Amino acid sequence: MSPLKLVEQSISKDELLALAKERFGDMVKAVVDIERGVMVVGGELHADAEQRLLEHGSNQTDLWGINIYPEKPRAEWIEFDSMINIRPSQGNRSRSVEDEGIRRRIIGIVNRLTP
C-alpha cells in the first residue's frame, strides 16, 4: 500500500510522480483541507487520507477529495472526483466538487503546495 503523506509545506512533482507510480500509474489521490490549506496525498482510498486529516484536527466539512495527474499540464492535472465529496447536507450531491469557489480554493492550495 502506498504511504499517506501529510503536506503542510510542499511536495515536489517528482514525489507526486513516485506516489502515482506506486499505486495507480499516472494518478495520486489527495484530500485537501480548504480551511487549513494542507492536504494528504497517496494511499488507495480518499477515505484513508480523509481519516488522516481528521486525526490531525481537520473538520469534515472542510475536506474535499481530488485526483492529481502529475504528468498533465497544471491547468488539467486536478480531477474533482471522490466518493467523500457526496454531501447533500452541504449542497454537493455528486462525486465532483460542484461549487466553483471551493474548486478555486482547492486549485490554489494544490498549486501552492506543489511548486
Secondary structure as the mmCIF struct_conf table of DSSP 4:
data_model
#
loop_
_struct_conf.conf_type_id
_struct_conf.id
_struct_conf.beg_label_comp_id
_struct_conf.beg_label_asym_id
_struct_conf.beg_label_seq_id
_struct_conf.end_label_comp_id
_struct_conf.end_label_asym_id
_struct_conf.end_label_seq_id
HELX_LH_PP_P HELX_LH_PP_P1 SER A 2 LEU A 4
STRN STRN1 LYS A 5 VAL A 7
BEND BEND1 GLU A 8 GLN A 9
HELX_RH_AL_P HELX_RH_AL_P1 LYS A 13 ARG A 23
TURN_TY1_P TURN_TY1_P1 PHE A 24 PHE A 24
BEND BEND2 GLY A 25 ASP A 26
STRN STRN2 VAL A 28 ASP A 33
TURN_TY1_P TURN_TY1_P2 ILE A 34 GLY A 37
STRN STRN3 VAL A 38 VAL A 41
BEND BEND3 GLY A 43 GLU A 44
HELX_RH_AL_P HELX_RH_AL_P2 HIS A 46 GLU A 55
TURN_TY1_P TURN_TY1_P3 HIS A 56 GLY A 57
HELX_RH_3T_P HELX_RH_3T_P1 GLN A 60 ASP A 62
STRN STRN4 LEU A 63 ILE A 68
TURN_TY1_P TURN_TY1_P4 PRO A 70 GLU A 71
BEND BEND4 LYS A 72 LYS A 72
HELX_RH_3T_P HELX_RH_3T_P2 ARG A 74 GLU A 76
STRN STRN5 ILE A 78 GLU A 79
HELX_RH_3T_P HELX_RH_3T_P3 MET A 83 ASN A 85
STRN STRN6 ARG A 87 ARG A 87
HELX_RH_3T_P HELX_RH_3T_P4 PRO A 88 GLN A 90
TURN_TY1_P TURN_TY1_P5 GLY A 91 GLY A 91
STRN STRN7 ASN A 92 ASN A 92
BEND BEND5 SER A 94 SER A 96
HELX_RH_AL_P HELX_RH_AL_P3 GLU A 100 LEU A 113
#
